[in-house]
Amino acid sequence: MTKMKALISLTFALTILISSASAISISDNDGIKASAETEMVTVKGKIIDSESKEPLAGVKVSVADDGTAVYTDFDGNFEFKTSVDNKELKVSYISYEETVLELTQIVDNTIEINQLY
């Protein structure tokens, strides 16, 4: 009788394992399909201090919707690819106000940020 219980338990466990594995693979396939259909765009620009107009190095520029993040280079420049569906950028830097803006608000690919006082 115990062998029969063990066999039933093993069969049940394998059924759950196989079901879980196929559910995971279906999710992965759907994710790949969705991302292949999503159009990507390159976002690039420059971060400068709003008063001095000097470029700022090491500023974190992230996409508010998906978590993509890059840091500006020595000249304040940044560049990354994101989905056209992502519309907001978040800019953060030590001792400066965190700024969230729509991609359409960027003028001449330049973003000015304000120092905290």
N, CA, C and O atoms as CSV, one atom per row, in Angstrom:
chain,resi,resn,atom,element,x,y,z
A,1,MET,N,N,0.809,-1.190,0.000
A,1,MET,CA,C,0.000,0.000,0.000
A,1,MET,C,C,0.858,1.263,0.000
A,1,MET,O,O,0.514,2.234,-0.674
A,2,THR,N,N,1.968,1.271,0.740
A,2,THR,CA,C,2.834,2.447,0.770
A,2,THR,C,C,3.511,2.677,-0.574
A,2,THR,O,O,3.778,3.820,-0.945
A,3,LYS,N,N,3.788,1.608,-1.303
A,3,LYS,CA,C,4.371,1.781,-2.641
A,3,LYS,C,C,3.366,2.468,-3.560
A,3,LYS,O,O,3.740,3.300,-4.387
A,4,MET,N,N,2.108,2.122,-3.413
A,4,MET,CA,C,1.074,2.728,-4.238
A,4,MET,C,C,0.935,4.220,-3.916
A,4,MET,O,O,0.788,5.035,-4.827
A,5,LYS,N,N,0.981,4.586,-2.619
A,5,LYS,CA,C,0.905,5.993,-2.216
A,5,LYS,C,C,2.104,6.768,-2.751
A,5,LYS,O,O,1.966,7.899,-3.217
A,6,ALA,N,N,3.275,6.154,-2.681
A,6,ALA,CA,C,4.484,6.805,-3.186
A,6,ALA,C,C,4.386,7.026,-4.691
A,6,ALA,O,O,4.778,8.079,-5.193
A,7,LEU,N,N,3.865,6.036,-5.410
A,7,LEU,CA,C,3.714,6.142,-6.858
A,7,LEU,C,C,2.709,7.242,-7.220
A,7,LEU,O,O,2.935,8.013,-8.153
A,8,ILE,N,N,1.609,7.308,-6.483
A,8,ILE,CA,C,0.606,8.347,-6.735
A,8,ILE,C,C,1.190,9.726,-6.434
A,8,ILE,O,O,0.987,10.668,-7.200
A,9,SER,N,N,1.911,9.845,-5.324
A,9,SER,CA,C,2.535,11.127,-4.969
A,9,SER,C,C,3.541,11.559,-6.022
A,9,SER,O,O,3.580,12.729,-6.405
A,10,LEU,N,N,4.349,10.627,-6.488
A,10,LEU,CA,C,5.349,10.925,-7.513
A,10,LEU,C,C,4.676,11.356,-8.815
A,10,LEU,O,O,5.108,12.315,-9.454
A,11,THR,N,N,3.618,10.645,-9.206
A,11,THR,CA,C,2.893,10.997,-10.424
A,11,THR,C,C,2.290,12.396,-10.306
A,11,THR,O,O,2.363,13.189,-11.245
A,12,PHE,N,N,1.699,12.692,-9.161
A,12,PHE,CA,C,1.106,14.012,-8.914
A,12,PHE,C,C,2.173,15.107,-8.992
A,12,PHE,O,O,1.965,16.143,-9.623
A,13,ALA,N,N,3.313,14.867,-8.345
A,13,ALA,CA,C,4.395,15.854,-8.345
A,13,ALA,C,C,4.924,16.099,-9.759
A,13,ALA,O,O,5.174,17.243,-10.139
A,14,LEU,N,N,5.095,15.035,-10.533
A,14,LEU,CA,C,5.575,15.183,-11.914
A,14,LEU,C,C,4.565,15.938,-12.776
A,14,LEU,O,O,4.947,16.744,-13.624
A,15,THR,N,N,3.283,15.676,-12.558
A,15,THR,CA,C,2.249,16.386,-13.317
A,15,THR,C,C,2.306,17.883,-13.039
A,15,THR,O,O,2.229,18.694,-13.962
A,16,ILE,N,N,2.443,18.248,-11.768
A,16,ILE,CA,C,2.540,19.666,-11.400
A,16,ILE,C,C,3.805,20.281,-11.985
A,16,ILE,O,O,3.768,21.398,-12.501
A,17,LEU,N,N,4.919,19.568,-11.910
A,17,LEU,CA,C,6.184,20.070,-12.438
A,17,LEU,C,C,6.098,20.310,-13.942
A,17,LEU,O,O,6.546,21.346,-14.432
A,18,ILE,N,N,5.530,19.366,-14.668
A,18,ILE,CA,C,5.412,19.506,-16.127
A,18,ILE,C,C,4.467,20.654,-16.473
A,18,ILE,O,O,4.739,21.425,-17.393
A,19,SER,N,N,3.359,20.772,-15.740
A,19,SER,CA,C,2.414,21.875,-15.981
A,19,SER,C,C,3.076,23.221,-15.735
A,19,SER,O,O,2.886,24.158,-16.511
A,20,SER,N,N,3.851,23.324,-14.663
A,20,SER,CA,C,4.542,24.580,-14.351
A,20,SER,C,C,5.551,24.924,-15.424
A,20,SER,O,O,5.654,26.079,-15.835
A,21,ALA,N,N,6.299,23.930,-15.881
A,21,ALA,CA,C,7.324,24.179,-16.904
A,21,ALA,C,C,6.687,24.666,-18.195
A,21,ALA,O,O,7.215,25.579,-18.830
A,22,SER,N,N,5.548,24.070,-18.604
A,22,SER,CA,C,4.940,24.538,-19.841
A,22,SER,C,C,4.315,25.910,-19.668
A,22,SER,O,O,4.288,26.690,-20.621
A,23,ALA,N,N,3.815,26.228,-18.490
A,23,ALA,CA,C,3.277,27.571,-18.252
A,23,ALA,C,C,4.388,28.605,-18.328
A,23,ALA,O,O,4.193,29.689,-18.878
A,24,ILE,N,N,5.551,28.280,-17.780
A,24,ILE,CA,C,6.690,29.197,-17.833
A,24,ILE,C,C,7.131,29.397,-19.273
A,24,ILE,O,O,7.405,30.526,-19.681
A,25,SER,N,N,7.205,28.324,-20.049
A,25,SER,CA,C,7.666,28.467,-21.420
A,25,SER,C,C,6.660,29.241,-22.261
A,25,SER,O,O,7.060,29.972,-23.167
A,26,ILE,N,N,5.370,29.101,-21.987
A,26,ILE,CA,C,4.375,29.882,-22.715
A,26,ILE,C,C,4.552,31.365,-22.401
A,26,ILE,O,O,4.490,32.198,-23.305
A,27,SER,N,N,4.770,31.698,-21.144
A,27,SER,CA,C,4.977,33.095,-20.761
A,27,SER,C,C,6.203,33.668,-21.446
A,27,SER,O,O,6.169,34.790,-21.950
A,28,ASP,N,N,7.290,32.899,-21.465
A,28,ASP,CA,C,8.512,33.386,-22.105
A,28,ASP,C,C,8.292,33.623,-23.592
A,28,ASP,O,O,8.744,34.631,-24.134
A,29,ASN,N,N,7.596,32.695,-24.259
A,29,ASN,CA,C,7.350,32.874,-25.684
A,29,ASN,C,C,6.506,34.107,-25.940
A,29,ASN,O,O,6.773,34.859,-26.877
A,30,ASP,N,N,5.492,34.322,-25.119
A,30,ASP,CA,C,4.666,35.515,-25.288
A,30,ASP,C,C,5.493,36.779,-25.089
A,30,ASP,O,O,5.336,37.747,-25.833
A,31,GLY,N,N,6.375,36.776,-24.090
A,31,GLY,CA,C,7.210,37.942,-23.826
A,31,GLY,C,C,8.129,38.250,-24.989
A,31,GLY,O,O,8.293,39.409,-25.369
A,32,ILE,N,N,8.729,37.211,-25.556
A,32,ILE,CA,C,9.630,37.407,-26.698
A,32,ILE,C,C,8.849,37.950,-27.885
A,32,ILE,O,O,9.307,38.859,-28.577
A,33,LYS,N,N,7.676,37.392,-28.117
A,33,LYS,CA,C,6.852,37.843,-29.230
A,33,LYS,C,C,6.471,39.313,-29.060
A,33,LYS,O,O,6.550,40.096,-30.007
A,34,ALA,N,N,6.061,39.679,-27.853
A,34,ALA,CA,C,5.646,41.062,-27.607
A,34,ALA,C,C,6.804,42.030,-27.800
A,34,ALA,O,O,6.631,43.094,-28.394
A,35,SER,N,N,7.997,41.665,-27.296
A,35,SER,CA,C,9.121,42.583,-27.419
A,35,SER,C,C,9.607,42.693,-28.859
A,35,SER,O,O,10.129,43.733,-29.260
A,36,ALA,N,N,9.439,41.625,-29.641
A,36,ALA,CA,C,9.852,41.683,-31.036
A,36,ALA,C,C,8.949,42.628,-31.829
A,36,ALA,O,O,9.382,43.221,-32.817
A,37,GLU,N,N,7.698,42.768,-31.397
A,37,GLU,CA,C,6.762,43.631,-32.099
A,37,GLU,C,C,6.857,45.087,-31.651
A,37,GLU,O,O,6.331,45.969,-32.331
A,38,THR,N,N,7.510,45.358,-30.534
A,38,THR,CA,C,7.602,46.708,-29.995
A,38,THR,C,C,8.695,47.488,-30.717
A,38,THR,O,O,9.827,47.022,-30.838
A,39,GLU,N,N,8.347,48.671,-31.190
A,39,GLU,CA,C,9.321,49.510,-31.887
A,39,GLU,C,C,10.237,50.193,-30.872
A,39,GLU,O,O,9.775,50.721,-29.860
A,40,MET,N,N,11.530,50.174,-31.155
A,40,MET,CA,C,12.516,50.792,-30.276
A,40,MET,C,C,12.989,52.112,-30.892
A,40,MET,O,O,13.086,52.251,-32.111
A,41,VAL,N,N,13.278,53.068,-30.020
A,41,VAL,CA,C,13.813,54.356,-30.457
A,41,VAL,C,C,15.064,54.668,-29.647
A,41,VAL,O,O,15.221,54.186,-28.525
A,42,THR,N,N,15.944,55.469,-30.215
A,42,THR,CA,C,17.136,55.921,-29.502
A,42,THR,C,C,16.839,57.278,-28.879
A,42,THR,O,O,16.385,58.207,-29.547
A,43,VAL,N,N,17.107,57.361,-27.588
A,43,VAL,CA,C,16.923,58.621,-26.865
A,43,VAL,C,C,18.312,59.121,-26.503
A,43,VAL,O,O,19.085,58.401,-25.872
A,44,LYS,N,N,18.636,60.342,-26.895
A,44,LYS,CA,C,19.935,60.900,-26.533
A,44,LYS,C,C,19.785,62.373,-26.226
A,44,LYS,O,O,18.877,63.046,-26.713
A,45,GLY,N,N,20.689,62.849,-25.415
A,45,GLY,CA,C,20.621,64.250,-25.042
A,45,GLY,C,C,21.774,64.643,-24.150
A,45,GLY,O,O,22.771,63.929,-24.037
A,46,LYS,N,N,21.620,65.794,-23.515
A,46,LYS,CA,C,22.666,66.354,-22.664
A,46,LYS,C,C,21.998,66.932,-21.424
A,46,LYS,O,O,20.942,67.558,-21.513
A,47,ILE,N,N,22.620,66.717,-20.269
A,47,ILE,CA,C,22.126,67.269,-19.010
A,47,ILE,C,C,23.048,68.420,-18.612
A,47,ILE,O,O,24.267,68.266,-18.549
A,48,ILE,N,N,22.433,69.587,-18.342
A,48,ILE,CA,C,23.219,70.756,-17.927
A,48,ILE,C,C,22.611,71.383,-16.670
A,48,ILE,O,O,21.432,71.195,-16.368
A,49,ASP,N,N,23.439,72.126,-15.954
A,49,ASP,CA,C,22.989,72.905,-14.803
A,49,ASP,C,C,22.150,74.073,-15.321
A,49,ASP,O,O,22.539,74.747,-16.275
A,50,SER,N,N,20.995,74.310,-14.689
A,50,SER,CA,C,20.082,75.346,-15.189
A,50,SER,C,C,20.646,76.762,-15.055
A,50,SER,O,O,20.266,77.644,-15.825
A,51,GLU,N,N,21.535,76.995,-14.103
A,51,GLU,CA,C,22.090,78.347,-13.921
A,51,GLU,C,C,23.378,78.562,-14.705
A,51,GLU,O,O,23.494,79.517,-15.473
A,52,SER,N,N,24.343,77.669,-14.508
A,52,SER,CA,C,25.653,77.863,-15.142
A,52,SER,C,C,25.685,77.387,-16.588
A,52,SER,O,O,26.572,77.767,-17.352
A,53,LYS,N,N,24.717,76.556,-16.962
A,53,LYS,CA,C,24.649,75.942,-18.304
A,53,LYS,C,C,25.821,74.997,-18.563
A,53,LYS,O,O,26.079,74.627,-19.709
A,54,GLU,N,N,26.526,74.607,-17.508
A,54,GLU,CA,C,27.642,73.664,-17.621
A,54,GLU,C,C,27.099,72.232,-17.684
A,54,GLU,O,O,26.112,71.915,-17.022
A,55,PRO,N,N,27.745,71.363,-18.484
A,55,PRO,CA,C,27.315,69.961,-18.532
A,55,PRO,C,C,27.609,69.261,-17.204
A,55,PRO,O,O,28.564,69.601,-16.505
A,56,LEU,N,N,26.772,68.280,-16.871
A,56,LEU,CA,C,26.925,67.544,-15.616
A,56,LEU,C,C,27.241,66.078,-15.905
A,56,LEU,O,O,26.495,65.397,-16.610
A,57,ALA,N,N,28.355,65.603,-15.352
A,57,ALA,CA,C,28.775,64.208,-15.533
A,57,ALA,C,C,28.223,63.352,-14.400
A,57,ALA,O,O,28.136,63.802,-13.257
A,58,GLY,N,N,27.847,62.107,-14.727
A,58,GLY,CA,C,27.398,61.163,-13.707
A,58,GLY,C,C,25.950,61.302,-13.297
A,58,GLY,O,O,25.553,60.770,-12.260
A,59,VAL,N,N,25.151,62.002,-14.080
A,59,VAL,CA,C,23.724,62.157,-13.785
A,59,VAL,C,C,23.004,60.878,-14.220
A,59,VAL,O,O,23.248,60.362,-15.311
A,60,LYS,N,N,22.119,60.373,-13.365
A,60,LYS,CA,C,21.337,59.182,-13.709
A,60,LYS,C,C,20.121,59.598,-14.521
A,60,LYS,O,O,19.325,60.433,-14.091
A,61,VAL,N,N,19.987,58.998,-15.713
A,61,VAL,CA,C,18.839,59.236,-16.580
A,61,VAL,C,C,18.150,57.892,-16.747
A,61,VAL,O,O,18.749,56.946,-17.259
A,62,SER,N,N,16.890,57.799,-16.317
A,62,SER,CA,C,16.190,56.516,-16.382
A,62,SER,C,C,14.825,56.670,-17.029
A,62,SER,O,O,14.231,57.748,-17.040
A,63,VAL,N,N,14.351,55.558,-17.565
A,63,VAL,CA,C,13.008,55.504,-18.137
A,63,VAL,C,C,12.063,55.171,-16.997
A,63,VAL,O,O,12.215,54.141,-16.340
A,64,ALA,N,N,11.095,56.033,-16.762
A,64,ALA,CA,C,10.198,55.858,-15.618
A,64,ALA,C,C,9.414,54.547,-15.699
A,64,ALA,O,O,9.102,53.965,-14.660
A,65,ASP,N,N,9.088,54.070,-16.898
A,65,ASP,CA,C,8.226,52.900,-17.040
A,65,ASP,C,C,8.936,51.559,-16.958
A,65,ASP,O,O,8.357,50.595,-16.456
A,66,ASP,N,N,10.167,51.465,-17.431
A,66,ASP,CA,C,10.789,50.136,-17.502
A,66,ASP,C,C,12.083,49.968,-16.716
A,66,ASP,O,O,12.642,48.871,-16.689
A,67,GLY,N,N,12.567,51.013,-16.085
A,67,GLY,CA,C,13.759,50.875,-15.249
A,67,GLY,C,C,15.086,50.968,-15.978
A,67,GLY,O,O,16.135,50.884,-15.340
A,68,THR,N,N,15.078,51.137,-17.293
A,68,THR,CA,C,16.321,51.341,-18.022
A,68,THR,C,C,17.006,52.587,-17.477
A,68,THR,O,O,16.368,53.625,-17.297
A,69,ALA,N,N,18.306,52.483,-17.214
A,69,ALA,CA,C,19.017,53.646,-16.669
A,69,ALA,C,C,20.428,53.721,-17.236
A,69,ALA,O,O,21.087,52.702,-17.444
A,70,VAL,N,N,20.875,54.942,-17.481
A,70,VAL,CA,C,22.250,55.208,-17.913
A,70,VAL,C,C,22.746,56.424,-17.141
A,70,VAL,O,O,21.968,57.129,-16.498
A,71,TYR,N,N,24.048,56.657,-17.216
A,71,TYR,CA,C,24.655,57.821,-16.571
A,71,TYR,C,C,25.320,58.677,-17.636
A,71,TYR,O,O,25.862,58.163,-18.615
A,72,THR,N,N,25.274,59.980,-17.435
A,72,THR,CA,C,25.885,60.886,-18.404
A,72,THR,C,C,27.407,60.760,-18.374
A,72,THR,O,O,28.003,60.443,-17.345
A,73,ASP,N,N,28.015,61.016,-19.527
A,73,ASP,CA,C,29.471,60.980,-19.622
A,73,ASP,C,C,30.057,62.303,-19.114
A,73,ASP,O,O,29.339,63.134,-18.558
A,74,PHE,N,N,31.348,62.486,-19.307
A,74,PHE,CA,C,32.050,63.673,-18.815
A,74,PHE,C,C,31.459,64.970,-19.363
A,74,PHE,O,O,31.487,66.003,-18.695
A,75,ASP,N,N,30.924,64.909,-20.585
A,75,ASP,CA,C,30.357,66.102,-21.225
A,75,ASP,C,C,28.850,66.243,-21.010
A,75,ASP,O,O,28.211,67.087,-21.639
A,76,GLY,N,N,28.281,65.420,-20.123
A,76,GLY,CA,C,26.850,65.500,-19.829
A,76,GLY,C,C,25.951,64.776,-20.805
A,76,GLY,O,O,24.728,64.887,-20.718
A,77,ASN,N,N,26.541,64.028,-21.744
A,77,ASN,CA,C,25.762,63.340,-22.770
A,77,ASN,C,C,25.284,61.970,-22.295
A,77,ASN,O,O,25.953,61.302,-21.506
A,78,PHE,N,N,24.110,61.562,-22.792
A,78,PHE,CA,C,23.584,60.221,-22.537
A,78,PHE,C,C,22.924,59.705,-23.807
A,78,PHE,O,O,22.537,60.478,-24.684
A,79,GLU,N,N,22.804,58.376,-23.890
A,79,GLU,CA,C,22.143,57.745,-25.029
A,79,GLU,C,C,21.727,56.340,-24.632
A,79,GLU,O,O,22.493,55.618,-23.993
A,80,PHE,N,N,20.507,55.946,-25.010
A,80,PHE,CA,C,20.028,54.582,-24.785
A,80,PHE,C,C,18.844,54.313,-25.703
A,80,PHE,O,O,18.280,55.231,-26.300
A,81,LYS,N,N,18.475,53.031,-25.805
A,81,LYS,CA,C,17.311,52.635,-26.598
A,81,LYS,C,C,16.192,52.246,-25.655
A,81,LYS,O,O,16.423,51.666,-24.594
A,82,THR,N,N,14.970,52.577,-26.059
A,82,THR,CA,C,13.789,52.221,-25.273
A,82,THR,C,C,12.606,52.040,-26.210
A,82,THR,O,O,12.676,52.395,-27.387
A,83,SER,N,N,11.542,51.497,-25.695
A,83,SER,CA,C,10.317,51.311,-26.458
A,83,SER,C,C,9.666,52.661,-26.731
A,83,SER,O,O,9.759,53.580,-25.917
A,84,VAL,N,N,9.006,52.774,-27.879
A,84,VAL,CA,C,8.297,54.020,-28.186
A,84,VAL,C,C,7.147,54.248,-27.214
A,84,VAL,O,O,6.646,55.365,-27.090
A,85,ASP,N,N,6.728,53.190,-26.524
A,85,ASP,CA,C,5.640,53.308,-25.549
A,85,ASP,C,C,6.076,54.065,-24.298
A,85,ASP,O,O,5.241,54.641,-23.600
A,86,ASN,N,N,7.371,54.068,-24.013
A,86,ASN,CA,C,7.867,54.766,-22.825
A,86,ASN,C,C,7.924,56.259,-23.123
A,86,ASN,O,O,8.516,56.687,-24.114
A,87,LYS,N,N,7.308,57.031,-22.263
A,87,LYS,CA,C,7.177,58.455,-22.545
A,87,LYS,C,C,7.879,59.353,-21.533
A,87,LYS,O,O,8.141,60.518,-21.831
A,88,GLU,N,N,8.191,58.840,-20.344
A,88,GLU,CA,C,8.756,59.697,-19.301
A,88,GLU,C,C,10.194,59.336,-18.957
A,88,GLU,O,O,10.559,58.163,-18.877
A,89,LEU,N,N,11.001,60.375,-18.756
A,89,LEU,CA,C,12.368,60.219,-18.266
A,89,LEU,C,C,12.446,60.758,-16.850
A,89,LEU,O,O,11.787,61.736,-16.501
A,90,LYS,N,N,13.267,60.097,-16.041
A,90,LYS,CA,C,13.529,60.597,-14.692
A,90,LYS,C,C,15.014,60.915,-14.623
A,90,LYS,O,O,15.850,60.076,-14.960
A,91,VAL,N,N,15.344,62.124,-14.186
A,91,VAL,CA,C,16.727,62.581,-14.094
A,91,VAL,C,C,17.030,62.854,-12.628
A,91,VAL,O,O,16.331,63.627,-11.974
A,92,SER,N,N,18.086,62.208,-12.115
A,92,SER,CA,C,18.435,62.435,-10.706
A,92,SER,C,C,19.946,62.563,-10.546
A,92,SER,O,O,20.731,61.893,-11.216
A,93,TYR,N,N,20.317,63.457,-9.628
A,93,TYR,CA,C,21.723,63.770,-9.398
A,93,TYR,C,C,21.852,64.329,-7.989
A,93,TYR,O,O,20.965,65.037,-7.514
A,94,ILE,N,N,22.940,64.017,-7.332
A,94,ILE,CA,C,23.158,64.475,-5.960
A,94,ILE,C,C,23.149,65.997,-5.909
A,94,ILE,O,O,23.797,66.660,-6.719
A,95,SER,N,N,22.422,66.534,-4.964
A,95,SER,CA,C,22.256,67.967,-4.682
A,95,SER,C,C,21.470,68.719,-5.762
A,95,SER,O,O,21.512,69.947,-5.830
A,96,TYR,N,N,20.746,67.959,-6.613
A,96,TYR,CA,C,19.875,68.563,-7.618
A,96,TYR,C,C,18.464,68.015,-7.446
A,96,TYR,O,O,18.275,66.903,-6.954
A,97,GLU,N,N,17.476,68.806,-7.857
A,97,GLU,CA,C,16.087,68.361,-7.811
A,97,GLU,C,C,15.891,67.197,-8.774
A,97,GLU,O,O,16.379,67.230,-9.904
A,98,GLU,N,N,15.172,66.162,-8.322
A,98,GLU,CA,C,14.826,65.074,-9.235
A,98,GLU,C,C,13.811,65.618,-10.237
A,98,GLU,O,O,12.857,66.298,-9.858
A,99,THR,N,N,14.018,65.319,-11.498
A,99,THR,CA,C,13.164,65.844,-12.558
A,99,THR,C,C,12.543,64.697,-13.335
A,99,THR,O,O,13.245,63.785,-13.770
A,100,VAL,N,N,11.234,64.740,-13.510
A,100,VAL,CA,C,10.528,63.775,-14.352
A,100,VAL,C,C,9.889,64.565,-15.479
A,100,VAL,O,O,9.170,65.534,-15.235
A,101,LEU,N,N,10.153,64.151,-16.722
A,101,LEU,CA,C,9.602,64.894,-17.842
A,101,LEU,C,C,9.230,63.973,-18.983
A,101,LEU,O,O,9.768,62.874,-19.124
A,102,GLU,N,N,8.307,64.439,-19.786
A,102,GLU,CA,C,7.900,63.727,-20.991
A,102,GLU,C,C,9.015,63.855,-22.030
A,102,GLU,O,O,9.703,64.873,-22.093
A,103,LEU,N,N,9.181,62.822,-22.834
A,103,LEU,CA,C,10.199,62.890,-23.889
A,103,LEU,C,C,9.949,64.073,-24.821
A,103,LEU,O,O,10.892,64.637,-25.374
A,104,THR,N,N,8.696,64.446,-24.994
A,104,THR,CA,C,8.372,65.566,-25.887
A,104,THR,C,C,8.756,66.916,-25.299
A,104,THR,O,O,8.759,67.920,-26.011
A,105,GLN,N,N,9.086,66.956,-23.992
A,105,GLN,CA,C,9.466,68.216,-23.349
A,105,GLN,C,C,10.947,68.553,-23.521
A,105,GLN,O,O,11.377,69.641,-23.139
A,106,ILE,N,N,11.717,67.653,-24.080
A,106,ILE,CA,C,13.150,67.892,-24.240
A,106,ILE,C,C,13.358,68.795,-25.454
A,106,ILE,O,O,12.994,68.435,-26.574
A,107,VAL,N,N,13.942,69.962,-25.224
A,107,VAL,CA,C,14.174,70.932,-26.294
A,107,VAL,C,C,15.640,70.850,-26.710
A,107,VAL,O,O,16.532,70.920,-25.864
A,108,ASP,N,N,15.888,70.704,-28.002
A,108,ASP,CA,C,17.250,70.604,-28.547
A,108,ASP,C,C,18.066,69.506,-27.857
A,108,ASP,O,O,19.284,69.628,-27.724
A,109,ASN,N,N,17.399,68.443,-27.421
A,109,ASN,CA,C,18.051,67.314,-26.732
A,109,ASN,C,C,18.798,67.736,-25.476
A,109,ASN,O,O,19.714,67.038,-25.041
A,110,THR,N,N,18.421,68.864,-24.887
A,110,THR,CA,C,19.080,69.352,-23.675
A,110,THR,C,C,18.077,69.395,-22.528
A,110,THR,O,O,16.952,69.870,-22.680
A,111,ILE,N,N,18.513,68.888,-21.378
A,111,ILE,CA,C,17.684,68.924,-20.175
A,111,ILE,C,C,18.421,69.740,-19.124
A,111,ILE,O,O,19.562,69.439,-18.775
A,112,GLU,N,N,17.762,70.765,-18.628
A,112,GLU,CA,C,18.334,71.592,-17.560
A,112,GLU,C,C,17.764,71.125,-16.228
A,112,GLU,O,O,16.555,70.934,-16.095
A,113,ILE,N,N,18.650,70.938,-15.230
A,113,ILE,CA,C,18.172,70.563,-13.902
A,113,ILE,C,C,18.605,71.611,-12.885
A,113,ILE,O,O,19.632,72.272,-13.041
A,114,ASN,N,N,17.795,71.742,-11.842
A,114,ASN,CA,C,17.996,72.789,-10.833
A,114,ASN,C,C,18.705,72.252,-9.605
A,114,ASN,O,O,18.381,71.178,-9.098
A,115,GLN,N,N,19.672,73.016,-9.141
A,115,GLN,CA,C,20.393,72.660,-7.930
A,115,GLN,C,C,19.514,72.951,-6.716
A,115,GLN,O,O,18.776,73.936,-6.702
A,116,LEU,N,N,19.594,72.088,-5.694
A,116,LEU,CA,C,18.873,72.326,-4.443
A,116,LEU,C,C,19.580,73.416,-3.659
A,116,LEU,O,O,20.805,73.523,-3.709
A,117,TYR,N,N,18.822,74.223,-2.938
A,117,TYR,CA,C,19.432,75.287,-2.142
A,117,TYR,C,C,19.135,75.087,-0.693
A,117,TYR,O,O,19.565,75.884,0.141
